[in-house]
Amino acid sequence: MARNNIASIDIDQTFYALIPSRFPTVDVFARVASGRSSQFAEIESITNPRLRERDRITKGAQIVDANGPLLQNWNHAPFTYLNPEGTRFFDADRPALELAAEMQTALVISVRKRELFLSRTTEAPIGLEMRELSRQVKGRFANGLDWDPRLDLVERRRLGAQIAEAGFDGVLFRPAERPSGMCVSVLKADVLQRAVQRDHFKFVWDGSRVRVVYSFGSGAEYHPDELSGTEQILAA
């Protein structure tokens, strides 16, 4: 089946991503709250767009299942805080969540994004803690697995507009960072199951690049260039 000459594919599988984290976790207001973190959090919640989106989802009703996938911060926040640069296939006004079908692919993409960000801010050497999340994705997506991973931005955005207008839940594609891998760009939060926390990693930034990736779970160290190849080297 195809929509607007774009083939479709049904997905029901687990995907992965990494987010900046603290390991172990810390109180975000601890440095300024002087023991009044709850009051600071209450003030912050007044203008928090993620919490406003949560209210929109529940339509002001009493929450029966606070653990439902749609109410989980990691699932609805990506569609609330817009990326001014947009994503791989979609413009800034069309939020999407990008996930990888393999954890090794997720690591490669996350490293490249962190390198871009840190190089823009000329960050001094630092260790960045990253948290692995997995979630099941189930829906009907545009099948872009045969597309060239090196498509330029104009062509990717043109395809993205067609995908959104056709009503797909997103697009499955090969990422330029690791063409042997597979990724999905999700347009609708309701195709996501609950995100599950897994391993923690540290990206060691040396001032110009991420030199090594360290796994807290296995104690293994990986070189980013090795992760981007076709060989599966990430410890199970």
GURODO-858450 format. One record per residue (C-alpha): residue in three letters; x, y, z. Coordinates in steps of 0.2 Angstrom, whole numbers, padded with zeros to 4 digits, always signed. Layout:
<recs>
ALAXYZ ...
</recs>
This chain:
<recs>
MET+0000+0000+0000 ALA+0006+0018-0004 ARG+0001+0035-0001 ASN+0006+0049-0012 ASN+0017+0036-0021 ILE+0026+0033-0004 ALA+0026+0015+0002 SER+0020+0011+0019 ILE+0026-0001+0032 ASP+0018-0007+0048 ILE+0030-0006+0063 ASP+0028-0015+0080 GLN+0045-0016+0088 THR+0057-0008+0101 PHE+0067+0008+0097 TYR+0081+0017+0107 ALA+0087+0034+0111 LEU+0098+0043+0123 ILE+0095+0059+0133 PRO+0106+0070+0144 SER+0106+0064+0162 ARG+0114+0064+0179 PHE+0120+0048+0186 PRO+0115+0047+0200 THR+0100+0058+0198 VAL+0101+0075+0207 ASP+0088+0088+0213 VAL+0088+0101+0199 PHE+0084+0115+0212 ALA+0096+0110+0225 ARG+0109+0123+0222 VAL+0097+0138+0224 ALA+0082+0131+0234 SER+0090+0131+0251 GLY+0079+0116+0256 ARG+0063+0123+0247 SER+0064+0113+0231 SER+0045+0109+0232 GLN+0041+0127+0232 PHE+0053+0131+0218 ALA+0046+0116+0208 GLU+0028+0123+0211 ILE+0033+0140+0204 GLU+0042+0133+0189 SER+0026+0122+0185 ILE+0016+0138+0182 THR+0024+0142+0165 ASN+0031+0124+0161 PRO+0025+0120+0143 ARG+0026+0101+0146 LEU+0014+0102+0160 ARG+0002+0113+0150 GLU+0003+0099+0137 ARG-0001+0086+0150 ASP-0016+0096+0155 ARG-0022+0098+0136 ILE-0020+0079+0135 THR-0031+0075+0150 LYS-0043+0090+0146 GLY-0043+0094+0164 ALA-0050+0078+0170 GLN-0043+0069+0185 ILE-0029+0057+0180 VAL-0034+0039+0182 ASP-0018+0031+0176 ALA-0003+0043+0179 ASN+0008+0030+0171 GLY+0000+0030+0154 PRO+0012+0032+0139 LEU+0004+0048+0134 LEU+0007+0056+0151 GLN+0025+0051+0152 ASN+0037+0066+0151 TRP+0049+0057+0139 ASN+0034+0054+0127 HIS+0025+0070+0126 ALA+0039+0082+0129 PRO+0047+0080+0112 PHE+0031+0086+0104 THR+0030+0101+0116 TYR+0048+0108+0116 LEU+0050+0113+0097 ASN+0068+0111+0089 PRO+0071+0128+0080 GLU+0081+0118+0067 GLY+0068+0105+0064 THR+0073+0087+0062 ARG+0079+0076+0048 PHE+0063+0076+0038 PHE+0052+0089+0046 ASP+0052+0108+0048 ALA+0053+0116+0065 ASP+0034+0118+0066 ARG+0031+0100+0064 PRO+0039+0091+0080 ALA+0045+0073+0078 LEU+0054+0061+0089 GLU+0069+0051+0081 LEU+0073+0034+0088 ALA+0085+0020+0082 ALA+0081+0002+0080 GLU+0098-0003+0087 MET+0106+0004+0103 GLN+0123+0005+0093 THR+0115+0016+0080 ALA+0107+0027+0094 LEU+0124+0029+0102 VAL+0132+0035+0085 ILE+0118+0048+0082 SER+0118+0054+0100 VAL+0137+0056+0099 ARG+0137+0066+0083 LYS+0123+0078+0090 ARG+0133+0081+0106 GLU+0148+0085+0096 LEU+0139+0097+0085 PHE+0132+0106+0100 LEU+0148+0106+0110 SER+0158+0112+0096 ARG+0146+0127+0093 THR+0148+0132+0111 THR+0167+0129+0111 GLU+0165+0118+0127 ALA+0180+0114+0137 PRO+0184+0095+0140 ILE+0170+0087+0150 GLY+0161+0071+0153 LEU+0143+0070+0148 GLU+0131+0058+0157 MET+0118+0051+0145 ARG+0103+0040+0149 GLU+0097+0026+0137 LEU+0078+0024+0135 SER+0069+0011+0125 ARG+0051+0011+0120 GLN+0039+0001+0109 VAL+0033+0009+0093 LYS+0017+0003+0084 GLY+0010+0011+0069 ARG+0009+0014+0050 PHE+0025+0023+0044 ALA+0032+0029+0027 ASN+0045+0016+0021 GLY+0061+0026+0017 LEU+0073+0011+0020 ASP+0078+0012+0001 TRP+0081+0030+0001 ASP+0099+0037+0000 PRO+0104+0041+0018 ARG+0114+0056+0011 LEU+0099+0065+0004 ASP+0101+0083+0005 LEU+0090+0094+0017 VAL+0079+0101+0004 GLU+0074+0084-0003 ARG+0072+0077+0015 ARG+0060+0091+0020 ARG+0050+0089+0003 LEU+0048+0071+0007 GLY+0043+0075+0025 ALA+0029+0087+0020 GLN+0022+0073+0009 ILE+0023+0060+0023 ALA+0014+0072+0035 GLU+0001+0077+0023 ALA-0003+0059+0019 GLY-0006+0055+0037 PHE+0008+0043+0041 ASP+0013+0041+0059 GLY+0031+0045+0053 VAL+0045+0038+0043 LEU+0057+0023+0044 PHE+0074+0027+0036 ARG+0093+0023+0036 PRO+0103+0037+0045 ALA+0118+0045+0037 GLU+0128+0042+0053 ARG+0126+0023+0052 PRO+0118+0018+0035 SER+0118+0000+0040 GLY+0106+0004+0055 MET+0088+0009+0055 CYS+0079+0024+0063 VAL+0061+0030+0064 SER+0055+0048+0065 VAL+0038+0048+0075 LEU+0025+0062+0072 LYS+0012+0056+0084 ALA+0015+0052+0102 ASP+0000+0040+0103 VAL+0010+0027+0094 LEU+0023+0026+0108 GLN+0022+0014+0123 ARG+0030+0018+0139 ALA+0049+0023+0139 VAL+0060+0012+0150 GLN+0076+0017+0157 ARG+0091+0006+0154 ASP+0110+0009+0154 HIS+0119+0025+0157 PHE+0134+0031+0147 LYS+0147+0044+0148 PHE+0153+0053+0133 VAL+0171+0060+0135 TRP+0172+0076+0126 ASP+0191+0082+0124 GLY+0187+0099+0118 SER+0186+0095+0099 ARG+0177+0078+0098 VAL+0169+0064+0109 ARG+0185+0053+0111 VAL+0177+0038+0120 VAL+0160+0032+0126 TYR+0159+0023+0142 SER+0145+0011+0148 PHE+0141+0012+0167 GLY+0132-0005+0165 SER+0145-0016+0157 GLY+0161-0005+0161 ALA+0165-0006+0142 GLU+0173+0008+0133 TYR+0169+0011+0114 HIS+0177+0022+0101 PRO+0163+0032+0091 ASP+0171+0028+0074 GLU+0170+0009+0078 LEU+0152+0011+0083 SER+0147+0018+0066 GLY+0153+0003+0056 THR+0143-0012+0051 GLU+0150-0023+0064 GLN+0140-0026+0080 ILE+0152-0021+0094 LEU+0140-0015+0108 ALA+0140-0027+0122 ALA+0123-0036+0125 
</recs>
